[in-house]
Amino acid sequence: MSIWWSLHLRCEAASVPLARRLLLGTMETAGVDPDISYDLSLALSEACANAVEHGGGRGAPDGAADAYRVTAYLDDHRCRIEVTDSGPGFPGVEVPRSDAADEHGRGLFLIEELADHVSFGNDPGRGGAVVSFDKILKWTESAPLAAV
């Protein structure tokens, strides 16, 4: 059994907790270990905050293109999350790296620390940044999605 969902959200700060709550609710319902759920929800919040801050601005006058997409997929082994925005994307070939003490870039650092695998890039078809990350799941004893 697997669960997946996709959201199309406006580049507004209010969208970040909405995405986080949906992910936390999905993982709680599925029976994912709360520590894993927290790590993934924090990483998602950082990715969404980056999309809100950097991902808009290219859009049409009505703001239609000032949006981002969040897709989450859970199965019995892992959770994979992808956040794609409609902004200019990451400049150059290298994604800027920082550490927790830097003023900017902490979100990317936190995502790398919280997830098992992270990928940063640009959407080749439409432009915009793409942040993908996944984590191996641990389950509670009564988890309905856990592998038998």
Contacts in CASP RR format, 6 or more apart in sequence:
PFRMAT RR
TARGET T0000
AUTHOR 0000-0000-0000
METHOD contacts of the structure
MODEL  1
MSIWWSLHLRCEAASVPLARRLLLGTMETAGVDPDISYDLSLALSEACAN
AVEHGGGRGAPDGAADAYRVTAYLDDHRCRIEVTDSGPGFPGVEVPRSDA
ADEHGRGLFLIEELADHVSFGNDPGRGGAVVSFDKILKWTESAPLAAV
1 75 0 8 1.000
1 76 0 8 1.000
1 144 0 8 1.000
1 145 0 8 1.000
2 73 0 8 1.000
2 74 0 8 1.000
2 75 0 8 1.000
2 76 0 8 1.000
2 145 0 8 1.000
3 26 0 8 1.000
3 30 0 8 1.000
3 72 0 8 1.000
3 73 0 8 1.000
3 74 0 8 1.000
3 75 0 8 1.000
3 145 0 8 1.000
4 71 0 8 1.000
4 72 0 8 1.000
4 73 0 8 1.000
4 74 0 8 1.000
5 22 0 8 1.000
5 26 0 8 1.000
5 71 0 8 1.000
5 72 0 8 1.000
6 69 0 8 1.000
6 70 0 8 1.000
6 71 0 8 1.000
6 72 0 8 1.000
7 18 0 8 1.000
7 19 0 8 1.000
7 22 0 8 1.000
7 69 0 8 1.000
7 70 0 8 1.000
7 71 0 8 1.000
8 67 0 8 1.000
8 68 0 8 1.000
8 69 0 8 1.000
9 15 0 8 1.000
9 18 0 8 1.000
9 19 0 8 1.000
9 48 0 8 1.000
9 67 0 8 1.000
9 68 0 8 1.000
9 69 0 8 1.000
9 70 0 8 1.000
10 63 0 8 1.000
10 66 0 8 1.000
10 67 0 8 1.000
11 51 0 8 1.000
11 52 0 8 1.000
11 55 0 8 1.000
11 56 0 8 1.000
11 57 0 8 1.000
11 66 0 8 1.000
11 67 0 8 1.000
11 68 0 8 1.000
11 85 0 8 1.000
11 86 0 8 1.000
12 52 0 8 1.000
13 49 0 8 1.000
13 52 0 8 1.000
15 48 0 8 1.000
15 52 0 8 1.000
15 68 0 8 1.000
16 45 0 8 1.000
16 48 0 8 1.000
16 49 0 8 1.000
16 52 0 8 1.000
17 45 0 8 1.000
19 44 0 8 1.000
19 45 0 8 1.000
19 48 0 8 1.000
19 70 0 8 1.000
20 41 0 8 1.000
20 44 0 8 1.000
20 45 0 8 1.000
20 48 0 8 1.000
23 37 0 8 1.000
23 40 0 8 1.000
23 41 0 8 1.000
23 44 0 8 1.000
23 72 0 8 1.000
23 81 0 8 1.000
24 37 0 8 1.000
24 41 0 8 1.000
26 72 0 8 1.000
26 74 0 8 1.000
27 36 0 8 1.000
27 37 0 8 1.000
27 40 0 8 1.000
27 41 0 8 1.000
27 74 0 8 1.000
27 79 0 8 1.000
28 34 0 8 1.000
28 37 0 8 1.000
30 74 0 8 1.000
30 143 0 8 1.000
30 144 0 8 1.000
30 145 0 8 1.000
31 139 0 8 1.000
31 140 0 8 1.000
31 142 0 8 1.000
31 143 0 8 1.000
31 144 0 8 1.000
31 145 0 8 1.000
31 146 0 8 1.000
32 74 0 8 1.000
32 79 0 8 1.000
32 137 0 8 1.000
32 138 0 8 1.000
32 139 0 8 1.000
32 140 0 8 1.000
32 143 0 8 1.000
32 145 0 8 1.000
33 137 0 8 1.000
33 138 0 8 1.000
33 139 0 8 1.000
33 140 0 8 1.000
34 140 0 8 1.000
35 138 0 8 1.000
36 79 0 8 1.000
36 135 0 8 1.000
36 137 0 8 1.000
36 138 0 8 1.000
39 114 0 8 1.000
39 115 0 8 1.000
39 135 0 8 1.000
40 79 0 8 1.000
40 81 0 8 1.000
40 114 0 8 1.000
40 115 0 8 1.000
40 135 0 8 1.000
42 110 0 8 1.000
42 114 0 8 1.000
43 81 0 8 1.000
43 110 0 8 1.000
43 111 0 8 1.000
43 114 0 8 1.000
43 115 0 8 1.000
43 133 0 8 1.000
44 70 0 8 1.000
44 72 0 8 1.000
44 81 0 8 1.000
44 83 0 8 1.000
46 106 0 8 1.000
46 107 0 8 1.000
46 108 0 8 1.000
46 110 0 8 1.000
46 111 0 8 1.000
47 70 0 8 1.000
47 81 0 8 1.000
47 83 0 8 1.000
47 107 0 8 1.000
47 111 0 8 1.000
47 131 0 8 1.000
47 133 0 8 1.000
48 68 0 8 1.000
48 70 0 8 1.000
48 83 0 8 1.000
49 107 0 8 1.000
50 83 0 8 1.000
50 85 0 8 1.000
50 107 0 8 1.000
50 108 0 8 1.000
50 129 0 8 1.000
50 131 0 8 1.000
51 68 0 8 1.000
51 83 0 8 1.000
51 84 0 8 1.000
51 85 0 8 1.000
51 129 0 8 1.000
51 131 0 8 1.000
52 68 0 8 1.000
54 85 0 8 1.000
54 87 0 8 1.000
54 88 0 8 1.000
54 89 0 8 1.000
54 129 0 8 1.000
55 66 0 8 1.000
55 68 0 8 1.000
55 85 0 8 1.000
55 86 0 8 1.000
55 87 0 8 1.000
55 88 0 8 1.000
55 89 0 8 1.000
55 128 0 8 1.000
55 129 0 8 1.000
56 65 0 8 1.000
56 66 0 8 1.000
56 67 0 8 1.000
56 68 0 8 1.000
56 85 0 8 1.000
56 86 0 8 1.000
56 87 0 8 1.000
57 65 0 8 1.000
57 66 0 8 1.000
57 86 0 8 1.000
57 87 0 8 1.000
58 65 0 8 1.000
58 66 0 8 1.000
58 86 0 8 1.000
58 87 0 8 1.000
58 88 0 8 1.000
59 65 0 8 1.000
59 66 0 8 1.000
59 86 0 8 1.000
65 86 0 8 1.000
66 86 0 8 1.000
67 85 0 8 1.000
67 86 0 8 1.000
68 83 0 8 1.000
68 84 0 8 1.000
68 85 0 8 1.000
68 86 0 8 1.000
69 82 0 8 1.000
69 83 0 8 1.000
69 84 0 8 1.000
69 85 0 8 1.000
70 81 0 8 1.000
70 82 0 8 1.000
70 83 0 8 1.000
71 81 0 8 1.000
71 82 0 8 1.000
71 84 0 8 1.000
72 79 0 8 1.000
72 80 0 8 1.000
72 81 0 8 1.000
73 79 0 8 1.000
73 80 0 8 1.000
73 81 0 8 1.000
74 137 0 8 1.000
74 145 0 8 1.000
75 145 0 8 1.000
76 137 0 8 1.000
76 145 0 8 1.000
76 146 0 8 1.000
76 147 0 8 1.000
77 136 0 8 1.000
77 137 0 8 1.000
77 147 0 8 1.000
78 116 0 8 1.000
78 134 0 8 1.000
78 135 0 8 1.000
78 136 0 8 1.000
78 137 0 8 1.000
79 134 0 8 1.000
79 135 0 8 1.000
79 137 0 8 1.000
80 132 0 8 1.000
80 133 0 8 1.000
80 134 0 8 1.000
81 132 0 8 1.000
81 133 0 8 1.000
81 134 0 8 1.000
82 130 0 8 1.000
82 131 0 8 1.000
82 132 0 8 1.000
83 130 0 8 1.000
83 131 0 8 1.000
83 132 0 8 1.000
84 123 0 8 1.000
84 128 0 8 1.000
84 129 0 8 1.000
84 130 0 8 1.000
84 131 0 8 1.000
85 128 0 8 1.000
85 129 0 8 1.000
86 126 0 8 1.000
86 127 0 8 1.000
86 128 0 8 1.000
87 127 0 8 1.000
87 128 0 8 1.000
87 129 0 8 1.000
88 127 0 8 1.000
88 128 0 8 1.000
89 121 0 8 1.000
89 122 0 8 1.000
89 123 0 8 1.000
89 127 0 8 1.000
89 128 0 8 1.000
89 129 0 8 1.000
90 96 0 8 1.000
90 120 0 8 1.000
90 121 0 8 1.000
90 122 0 8 1.000
90 129 0 8 1.000
95 108 0 8 1.000
95 120 0 8 1.000
95 121 0 8 1.000
96 105 0 8 1.000
96 108 0 8 1.000
97 105 0 8 1.000
97 108 0 8 1.000
97 109 0 8 1.000
98 104 0 8 1.000
98 105 0 8 1.000
98 106 0 8 1.000
98 108 0 8 1.000
98 109 0 8 1.000
99 109 0 8 1.000
100 106 0 8 1.000
100 109 0 8 1.000
100 110 0 8 1.000
102 109 0 8 1.000
108 120 0 8 1.000
108 131 0 8 1.000
111 118 0 8 1.000
111 131 0 8 1.000
111 133 0 8 1.000
112 118 0 8 1.000
114 133 0 8 1.000
114 135 0 8 1.000
115 133 0 8 1.000
115 134 0 8 1.000
115 135 0 8 1.000
116 133 0 8 1.000
116 134 0 8 1.000
116 135 0 8 1.000
116 136 0 8 1.000
117 133 0 8 1.000
117 134 0 8 1.000
118 131 0 8 1.000
118 132 0 8 1.000
118 133 0 8 1.000
119 130 0 8 1.000
119 131 0 8 1.000
119 132 0 8 1.000
119 133 0 8 1.000
120 129 0 8 1.000
120 130 0 8 1.000
120 131 0 8 1.000
121 129 0 8 1.000
121 130 0 8 1.000
121 131 0 8 1.000
122 128 0 8 1.000
122 129 0 8 1.000
122 130 0 8 1.000
123 129 0 8 1.000
123 130 0 8 1.000
139 145 0 8 1.000
139 146 0 8 1.000
END
